[in-house]
């Protein structure tokens, strides 16, 4: 076969082979690129829809929470307005309560109407204009009554899809708040909601999302949809797959179902999106992918042609050399090897391999450097996953260089207690925190890492036959943190565990022990063994009604010491009975409500005592120990007592000034202590006591002092008789006037006049 035919045949084969490889590669890359883009588009849409649902649910949750807090506030307020006269509500209470219900309806635009139901009276008060009060037996809207009668775990019940007695063609949605929460009245507060308005406000303005929004009630009834075929879509939703708090799935009809569940009401917010609708916008991406693929393919064919020629040229040189060498051998001569082809090609490929090896080595050094620089963060992430129940990985342990032997270990959880030494500078606080973690990590046989902003966890290897080692180390560590860093820590020590799968259980041990801070206090070492000594009766309930009455009496009497002693007695009783944390929080919340109630009953101004926004409820909610809760209530009582004392002091000053001004203007009339007390609207005994305490003399003494002073002025006028002067200053009896005047001045009025005239005459001649 001629050489030229061979050359052309091999060149075509090489070109076709390389072109086929390029075409297959470009098609695969284009297909994968489009598939990834489509998947990303769908995932982005799912994430966006979930985000929108979560935002909408949180906004609605905020409005419903506000309405729920309003219902709780209404329970407290109506108990103050509730007054009985005989077996019925008093007229003033009825007026106040109906006016109060009407005002509360205006608090939120999403409240349709409000009912207050008093079970003992079988009476309903409403905010409706057409019917303010009604016996429950004749009240048109009673479908919520069955729910009220049923026992429930929570005193707040969200009712949807119930029959509306005032609008039979429509269903009603309501919040039912059972009473009593504060006070002794049994019944309920029913707040009827404008769900259509609420959902339209918060669910209808997201126009960028694709799909239909559904809201299902706690019993899977349809509460809202923004599509005309909402009922059909609801039937297409597999309710059995909505078993988590939130999530998404793709059903058999290629519909993407995203959902989230309200913790407050149990309602499910669902978005149904057709998968095909998301792929409609992929046309432009198709065009881009095809265009790029065509460009790459053109370039690949050109490169294939060039590479084929380059691959073919050395082969042609070798064939030519072999043919020429064979021809020269036949001629008896030797021709030199051609240069610039085979050697150049081999040298080029070798140099390319050298450059590639150097690039790979450089990249390897960069990866090693990144791993070294971020080893701490990667290790911390791995250990956090481990205590949350993640599976261990021997290769990760070896790669990260962990210094913990899981054959025998204990877990210590350190909880930093406020105030921190650098509380206002979080950057320096975290520097300090990671500084002491590095120090501890260098000295212990184990690992130390941050769980969150407040907790630090130590995985500590425990020596054989030394079960007390974790507790002893925790005690030394607590003292070290205090003396070296000025940080107070509470340290919980778990049981000794074995195996990586026990790490999560050990961490749960420490969390359970940390919950005992409410009794033991902060800054202590808490071993797991004390759990048995502090087991609480979760079903037990206790409320100190006698101590509550004692506390209220001390508040009314502004007796600080008695208040503080009573609160300490309540704290001691809670600790002695080992109440559950929920019982303790409820106890102190109710006590705070009773303290505020006492302030209101004594006509105190809540804003003047606690400011425009009282934060005592937040302080109690954030309190971690009984002592913190006790301190909060002590501060509340102190403020109330100081307020009452200051108020009484101001009231005393005003009363005294009114009494003095009245006596200064009317002493010459026939007035007495009772006359003055009647003028200032105080009792005679109270006025006499505060006058004596403030002025140092009695009211009668002060009146006599004013009258004697005026008498001495009038005695200087010789044209007035003693009798006229006596009547002028408010005395009816001259002899009594003479007696009083002499007792105060040592002279009778006549003697005083003579002496005064003689002194005046003497001064005139001198």
WORAJO-V371308 format. One record per backbone hydrogen bond with DSSP energy under -0.5 kcal/mol. CO is the residue of the C=O (numbers start at 1). NH is the residue of the N-H. If there is no record, write none. Layout:
BEGIN
co=CO nh=NH
co=CO nh=NH
END
This chain:
BEGIN
co=2 nh=6
co=3 nh=7
co=4 nh=8
co=5 nh=9
co=6 nh=10
co=7 nh=11
co=8 nh=12
co=9 nh=13
co=10 nh=14
co=11 nh=15
co=12 nh=16
co=13 nh=17
co=14 nh=18
co=15 nh=19
co=16 nh=20
co=17 nh=21
co=18 nh=22
co=19 nh=23
co=20 nh=24
co=21 nh=25
co=22 nh=26
co=23 nh=27
co=24 nh=28
co=25 nh=29
co=26 nh=30
co=27 nh=31
co=28 nh=32
co=29 nh=33
co=30 nh=34
co=31 nh=35
co=32 nh=36
co=33 nh=37
co=34 nh=38
co=35 nh=39
co=36 nh=40
co=37 nh=41
co=38 nh=42
co=39 nh=43
co=40 nh=44
co=41 nh=45
co=42 nh=46
co=43 nh=47
co=44 nh=48
co=45 nh=49
co=46 nh=50
co=47 nh=51
co=48 nh=52
co=49 nh=53
co=50 nh=54
co=51 nh=55
co=52 nh=56
co=53 nh=57
co=54 nh=58
co=55 nh=59
co=56 nh=60
co=57 nh=61
co=58 nh=62
co=59 nh=63
co=60 nh=64
co=61 nh=65
co=62 nh=66
co=63 nh=67
co=64 nh=68
co=65 nh=69
co=66 nh=70
co=67 nh=71
co=68 nh=72
co=69 nh=73
co=70 nh=74
co=71 nh=75
co=72 nh=76
co=73 nh=77
co=74 nh=78
co=75 nh=79
co=76 nh=80
co=77 nh=80
co=77 nh=81
co=78 nh=82
co=81 nh=83
co=83 nh=90
co=85 nh=88
co=88 nh=85
co=90 nh=94
co=91 nh=95
co=92 nh=96
co=93 nh=97
co=94 nh=98
co=95 nh=99
co=96 nh=100
co=97 nh=101
co=98 nh=102
co=99 nh=103
co=100 nh=104
co=101 nh=105
co=102 nh=106
co=103 nh=106
co=104 nh=107
co=105 nh=108
co=108 nh=111
co=110 nh=112
co=110 nh=194
co=113 nh=192
co=114 nh=127
co=115 nh=117
co=115 nh=190
co=116 nh=118
co=116 nh=125
co=117 nh=119
co=117 nh=188
co=118 nh=122
co=118 nh=123
co=119 nh=122
co=122 nh=136
co=123 nh=118
co=124 nh=134
co=125 nh=116
co=132 nh=126
co=134 nh=124
co=135 nh=138
co=135 nh=139
co=140 nh=142
co=142 nh=145
co=144 nh=148
co=145 nh=149
co=146 nh=150
co=155 nh=157
co=155 nh=178
co=157 nh=159
co=157 nh=176
co=159 nh=174
co=162 nh=172
co=163 nh=165
co=167 nh=170
co=170 nh=164
co=172 nh=162
co=173 nh=193
co=174 nh=159
co=174 nh=176
co=175 nh=177
co=175 nh=191
co=176 nh=157
co=176 nh=178
co=177 nh=189
co=179 nh=187
co=186 nh=119
co=186 nh=120
co=187 nh=179
co=188 nh=117
co=189 nh=177
co=189 nh=191
co=190 nh=115
co=190 nh=192
co=191 nh=175
co=192 nh=112
co=192 nh=113
co=193 nh=173
co=193 nh=195
co=194 nh=198
co=195 nh=199
co=196 nh=200
co=197 nh=201
co=198 nh=202
co=199 nh=203
co=200 nh=204
co=205 nh=207
co=212 nh=272
co=213 nh=226
co=214 nh=270
co=215 nh=223
co=215 nh=224
co=216 nh=268
co=217 nh=220
co=221 nh=217
co=224 nh=215
co=227 nh=230
co=229 nh=233
co=230 nh=234
co=231 nh=235
co=232 nh=236
co=233 nh=237
co=234 nh=237
co=237 nh=239
co=238 nh=241
co=239 nh=242
co=241 nh=243
co=245 nh=261
co=247 nh=259
co=249 nh=251
co=249 nh=257
co=251 nh=254
co=254 nh=275
co=255 nh=251
co=255 nh=257
co=256 nh=258
co=256 nh=273
co=257 nh=249
co=258 nh=271
co=259 nh=247
co=260 nh=269
co=262 nh=266
co=267 nh=262
co=268 nh=216
co=268 nh=270
co=269 nh=260
co=270 nh=214
co=271 nh=258
co=271 nh=273
co=272 nh=212
co=273 nh=256
co=274 nh=277
co=274 nh=278
co=275 nh=279
co=276 nh=280
co=278 nh=281
co=279 nh=282
co=280 nh=283
co=282 nh=286
co=283 nh=287
co=284 nh=288
co=285 nh=289
co=286 nh=290
co=287 nh=291
co=288 nh=292
co=289 nh=293
co=290 nh=294
co=291 nh=295
co=292 nh=296
co=293 nh=297
co=294 nh=298
co=295 nh=299
co=296 nh=300
co=297 nh=301
co=298 nh=302
co=299 nh=303
co=300 nh=304
co=301 nh=305
co=302 nh=306
co=303 nh=307
co=304 nh=308
co=305 nh=309
co=306 nh=310
co=307 nh=311
co=308 nh=312
co=309 nh=313
co=310 nh=314
co=311 nh=315
co=312 nh=316
co=313 nh=317
co=314 nh=318
co=315 nh=319
co=316 nh=320
co=317 nh=321
co=318 nh=322
co=319 nh=323
co=320 nh=324
co=321 nh=325
co=322 nh=326
co=323 nh=327
co=324 nh=328
co=325 nh=329
co=326 nh=330
co=327 nh=331
co=328 nh=332
co=328 nh=333
co=341 nh=345
co=342 nh=346
co=343 nh=347
co=344 nh=348
co=345 nh=349
co=346 nh=350
co=347 nh=351
co=348 nh=352
co=349 nh=353
co=350 nh=354
co=351 nh=355
co=352 nh=356
co=353 nh=357
co=354 nh=358
co=355 nh=359
co=356 nh=360
co=357 nh=361
co=358 nh=362
co=359 nh=363
co=360 nh=364
co=361 nh=365
co=362 nh=366
co=363 nh=367
co=364 nh=368
co=365 nh=369
co=366 nh=370
co=367 nh=371
co=368 nh=372
co=369 nh=373
co=370 nh=374
co=372 nh=375
co=374 nh=378
co=375 nh=379
co=376 nh=380
co=377 nh=381
co=378 nh=382
co=379 nh=383
co=380 nh=384
co=381 nh=385
co=382 nh=386
co=383 nh=387
co=384 nh=388
co=385 nh=390
co=386 nh=389
co=393 nh=397
co=394 nh=398
co=395 nh=399
co=396 nh=400
co=397 nh=401
co=397 nh=402
co=404 nh=406
co=405 nh=408
co=406 nh=499
co=408 nh=462
co=409 nh=497
co=410 nh=460
co=411 nh=494
co=412 nh=414
co=412 nh=458
co=413 nh=415
co=413 nh=492
co=414 nh=416
co=414 nh=456
co=415 nh=490
co=417 nh=488
co=420 nh=423
co=422 nh=425
co=425 nh=429
co=426 nh=430
co=427 nh=431
co=428 nh=432
co=429 nh=433
co=430 nh=434
co=431 nh=435
co=432 nh=436
co=433 nh=437
co=434 nh=438
co=435 nh=439
co=436 nh=440
co=437 nh=441
co=438 nh=442
co=439 nh=443
co=440 nh=443
co=440 nh=444
co=444 nh=446
co=445 nh=461
co=447 nh=459
co=449 nh=457
co=454 nh=416
co=455 nh=451
co=455 nh=452
co=456 nh=414
co=457 nh=449
co=458 nh=412
co=458 nh=460
co=459 nh=447
co=459 nh=461
co=460 nh=410
co=461 nh=463
co=463 nh=466
co=466 nh=469
co=468 nh=472
co=469 nh=473
co=470 nh=474
co=471 nh=475
co=472 nh=476
co=473 nh=477
co=474 nh=478
co=475 nh=479
co=476 nh=480
co=477 nh=481
co=478 nh=482
co=479 nh=483
co=480 nh=484
co=480 nh=485
co=481 nh=485
co=481 nh=486
co=481 nh=487
co=482 nh=486
co=487 nh=489
co=488 nh=417
co=489 nh=491
co=490 nh=415
co=490 nh=492
co=491 nh=526
co=492 nh=413
co=493 nh=528
co=497 nh=409
co=499 nh=502
co=500 nh=503
co=502 nh=506
co=503 nh=507
co=504 nh=508
co=505 nh=509
co=506 nh=510
co=507 nh=511
co=508 nh=512
co=509 nh=513
co=510 nh=514
co=511 nh=515
co=513 nh=516
co=514 nh=517
co=515 nh=518
co=516 nh=519
co=516 nh=520
co=517 nh=521
co=518 nh=626
co=524 nh=491
co=524 nh=526
co=525 nh=527
co=526 nh=493
co=527 nh=530
co=528 nh=531
co=529 nh=532
co=530 nh=534
co=531 nh=534
co=532 nh=535
co=536 nh=538
co=537 nh=540
co=543 nh=545
co=544 nh=548
co=545 nh=549
co=546 nh=550
co=547 nh=551
co=548 nh=552
co=549 nh=553
co=550 nh=554
co=551 nh=555
co=552 nh=556
co=553 nh=557
co=554 nh=559
co=555 nh=558
co=558 nh=560
co=559 nh=563
co=560 nh=564
co=561 nh=565
co=562 nh=566
co=563 nh=567
co=564 nh=568
co=565 nh=569
co=566 nh=570
co=567 nh=571
co=568 nh=572
co=569 nh=573
co=570 nh=574
co=571 nh=575
co=572 nh=576
co=573 nh=577
co=574 nh=578
co=574 nh=579
co=575 nh=578
co=578 nh=537
co=580 nh=584
co=581 nh=585
co=582 nh=586
co=583 nh=587
co=584 nh=588
co=585 nh=589
co=586 nh=590
co=587 nh=591
co=588 nh=592
co=589 nh=593
co=590 nh=594
co=591 nh=595
co=592 nh=596
co=593 nh=597
co=594 nh=598
co=595 nh=599
co=596 nh=600
co=597 nh=601
co=598 nh=602
co=599 nh=604
co=600 nh=603
co=604 nh=606
co=605 nh=609
co=606 nh=610
co=607 nh=611
co=615 nh=619
co=616 nh=620
co=617 nh=621
co=618 nh=622
co=619 nh=623
co=625 nh=629
co=626 nh=630
co=627 nh=631
co=628 nh=632
co=629 nh=633
co=630 nh=634
co=631 nh=635
co=632 nh=636
co=633 nh=637
co=634 nh=638
co=635 nh=639
co=636 nh=640
co=637 nh=641
co=638 nh=642
co=639 nh=643
co=640 nh=644
co=641 nh=645
co=642 nh=646
co=643 nh=647
co=644 nh=648
co=645 nh=649
co=646 nh=650
co=647 nh=651
co=648 nh=652
co=649 nh=653
co=650 nh=654
co=651 nh=655
co=652 nh=656
co=653 nh=657
co=654 nh=658
co=655 nh=659
co=656 nh=660
co=657 nh=661
co=658 nh=662
co=659 nh=663
co=660 nh=664
co=661 nh=665
co=662 nh=666
co=663 nh=667
co=666 nh=669
co=669 nh=671
co=672 nh=676
co=673 nh=677
co=674 nh=678
co=675 nh=679
co=676 nh=680
co=677 nh=681
co=677 nh=682
co=683 nh=687
co=684 nh=688
co=685 nh=689
co=686 nh=690
co=687 nh=691
co=688 nh=692
co=689 nh=693
co=690 nh=694
co=691 nh=695
co=691 nh=696
co=692 nh=696
co=698 nh=702
co=699 nh=703
co=700 nh=704
co=701 nh=705
co=702 nh=706
co=703 nh=707
co=704 nh=708
co=705 nh=709
co=706 nh=710
co=707 nh=711
co=708 nh=712
co=709 nh=713
co=710 nh=714
co=711 nh=715
co=713 nh=716
co=714 nh=717
co=716 nh=718
co=717 nh=720
co=721 nh=725
co=722 nh=726
co=723 nh=727
co=724 nh=728
co=725 nh=729
co=726 nh=731
co=727 nh=730
co=732 nh=734
co=733 nh=737
co=734 nh=738
co=735 nh=739
co=736 nh=740
co=737 nh=741
co=738 nh=742
co=739 nh=743
co=740 nh=744
co=741 nh=745
co=742 nh=746
co=748 nh=752
co=749 nh=753
co=750 nh=754
co=751 nh=755
co=752 nh=756
co=753 nh=757
co=754 nh=758
co=755 nh=759
co=756 nh=760
co=757 nh=761
co=758 nh=762
co=759 nh=763
co=760 nh=764
co=761 nh=765
co=762 nh=766
END
